[in-house]
Amino acid sequence: MINFVGAGSGAPDLITVRGMNLLKEADVIIYAGSLVNPQLLDYAKEGCEIYNSALMTLEEVLEVMYKAEEEGKKTVRLHTGDPCLYGAIREQMDELDKKEIQYKSTPGVSSFCGAASALNLEYTLPDVSQSVIITRMAGRTPVPEKEEIASFAAHQATMVVFLSTGLLEKLSERLIAGGYTADTPAAIVYKATWEDEKAIVCTVGTLAKTAKENNITKTALMIIGDVVTHSKYNRSELYNPAFTTEFRKASK
């Protein structure tokens, strides 16, 4: 069995209980060494084989999995955050399907959730934003043309931008071209929930300047939208005494 496990956003105690137990039981762990907190490897049992996938190709990762399966070993493929976001897991699963090797996925706390906690932020404030767009800038890895940043910016929803710290001047340009103003609130969160976390509030127009001033060049995400500064919003109807729910009648 191959278990794809979300390592969480950084802090070693933010892995799920299930994920922790799978690490403890694993005979083989293949972890994304460029992003996963190495402290999580402390959960590994003595004698566990550990591989850093940052130094490996897809084919090399798969060979380790195939060999472990042949030997009847339990394998954990440890991805940063939640594997379903920018985890490149589908290409691994497709190859495992060809070999009829079973696998399961265990979710993790994504860094976009960790970033919200760093800012005590709610992404979905009533009458401010009820949608979150998770995206990235096109770099060496392309982005479909229909998902260009400016087209998303036209919605004025909350936006979380991954994998784009080296492209902040271009990001600001495309956000403004799409409809955000230069003064729209923004934030840069570096290594959310890690010990050296940084969370800086700025604006769309000052993203690049803010990153430079704080020596942030990678391992960060950007949050765009009025929710960053907790703009004026209406209270939730769910807890409004004048609102009837399935569990509670409105007070007179």
N, C-alpha and C positions, 0 to 999 in steps of 0.2 A: 504494500500500500504506500502510495506517495501522498503526503499531506502538505498542501500549500498553506502556509500559515502567515497571517499578518502580524508583523513584529510590533505594531503600534507606532506612534508618532515619534518616539525617541526614548522617553523615560522607561527603564527596564520593567517597572512595576505597572506599566500601562498595557502590557500584553494581556490578552484574555486568559482566564484560568485554563480554558481548554488548550489554548496555544502553549502555555507554560507546561502543562502536563504532557503534551505531545513532544515538546523539546526534551523533557526528562526521560521519555520512553524511547527516543530516537536512537537508532544505531548509526545513522548517517545524517548529517546536517549540511545542507548547501545554503549558505546565507549570502545576501547581497551586501558585501563588505564595504561598498562605497557609501552606504546609507544606514544600514542596520547598526544599532548600538551594540558593540562587542560584549558589553556586560551581559547581554542575553545569553551568551554562550556559557555563562556560569551555570545555567540550568542543565547543561549537557552532562550525561553520566560518564563515568570513567570508561575509557576505551572507545567512546563515540568518535567516528571519523568525521572531520570537519573540513569543508571546502569553501573557499571564498570565490563566489561566482564573478566578482569584479575582475578576476584574472582569467576568466574562462569564457569560451564561446558557448553558444546554445548547444552545439554538438557535444562539447566536452561535458556540459551539465547533464545532458541526456545519457551519455555513456556511464556516468556515475550512478544515475538512477537505474539504468538497465542492469548494471552489475549488482547493485544492491538487491534488486528484485530477484535476480537469479540465485542469490545467496540467502534469500528469505529474510532480508533485513528491512527494518522500518526506516523510511526516509522522510525527513522534513525539509521542504524547500521554503526557506524563511525569507519573506519579502518585507520591505519597509512599508509602514502604514497599513493600508488595506490592499491586498494583492489585486483587487479589481480596478484600481486606479494606477495607470502607467506602470503596471507590474510585468507586462509582457508574458502573462501566464497562458494566454490562449494558444500561443505557438508551441508551448511545452505540452499542453494538454492534447493538442491535435496529434503530436507525435506519440504520446502515450496511448492514445486511442488506437493508433495503427498497430501498436504492439499488444493491444488488449490488456494494458496495465491499469489497474484501478487507482483512482485518486479522489481526494476530497479537498475542499477549501474551507479554511477557518478564517473568518473575518478579523480585521484588526482596527484599531483606532487610527483613522487617517490623519495626516498632518494638517488637513484643513480644519478638522475638529480641534486638534491641538492648538492651532493658531487662534481659533476663536476663544479658547480657554485662556490663552496668554493675554488677550485683550478684554476678557470678560464681556465678550461680544455675542449678540444674538443675530444670526444671519437673516432671520425672517421676522422683521418688525411689522406689525399691522399698519397698513397705509404708507409704509416706506418701501418695503420690498418683501415679496412672498415667494421669490424664486432665487436660486443660487446657480450660477453658471460656472462650471469647473472647466477650465481650458488651459491652453498653453500657446506661446508664440511659436511660429514656424522658425526652425533653425536648421541644423543638419538633418533633423527628423522633420519631414514636411507635415503640414496640417491641411486637411481637405479645404479647398477654396471656399466652399459654402460655410465654413466655420471660421473664417477670418475674423480677427478680434473686433474690427470696426463694426461688422454686422451684428455681433453680440452686444456691443456697446449701445447700439440703438435701442435696446430694450430697457436700459437704465435699471436693470436688476442688479442684485449683488453679484459680483464676479470674483472668483478666486483663480489666480493665474499661477500655475505650476511651471517649473523647469524653464524659467525665463529671466533669471537674475542678471544674466549677461546681456540682456536685450532691452534694458529699461527705457532708454531714450526712444527707441522704436516703439515700445509698448505705449508710452505716453502719447506719442504721435498718433498711433492707431486708435487709442481710446478717445482722444479728442476729435479725431476725424469721424468717429462713430456717433458722437453726441454728448459724451461727458465733457464738462468744462475743466479747465486746468485747475480750478479750485475745488473740484469734487474730492471729498475725503478719500484717503487711501491709507494703507498700512503695509509695512514690510515686516514679516516675521521670519527670523532666522533660527533654524534648528528648534522648532516648536517643541516644548516639553523637555528638551535636553538641559543639562546643567548650565550650559553657556548660551541659553536662549536669549534672543534680543527681539523686542517688539516695538516698532517705532511707527507712530502715526504721522502721516504727511499728507500730501495731495497728489493728484494725478500728475500735475505739472512738475512736482519735485521728487519723483520716484528715483531717478538716476542720481540726483544730487544727494538725497538722503542715504542711498546705498553707499555712495562713495565716502561720505562723511563718517559712516559707521563701519567702513572696511568690510562690507558685505558683497561678496562676489559670486557666491553659490549657496546651495542648501537653504534657500529661502523661498517663500511664496508671497504673493502680493494679493491684498484684498482691496477691492474697489467698490465704493458706494457709500451712500449716506448712513448706512448702519454702523459704519466705523466710528462715527462720532455720536452714536445713539440719538440721531436727529428726532425731532418731535414726532411722536407716534401715538396712536390710540391704544388704549388698554385692550387686552384680550377679552373677547366676548365670553369665552369659556368660563371665566371666573367673575364675570359681571353679575351682580345680584339680580339684575333685571332680566337675565337670560336664562331660559329653561333648557336643561339638558336631559339626557336619558336618565341621569342619576340624581338630578336636583331640580326642584321647581323654583321658578323665579319668585323672589320675595315681592310682596305687594308694596 
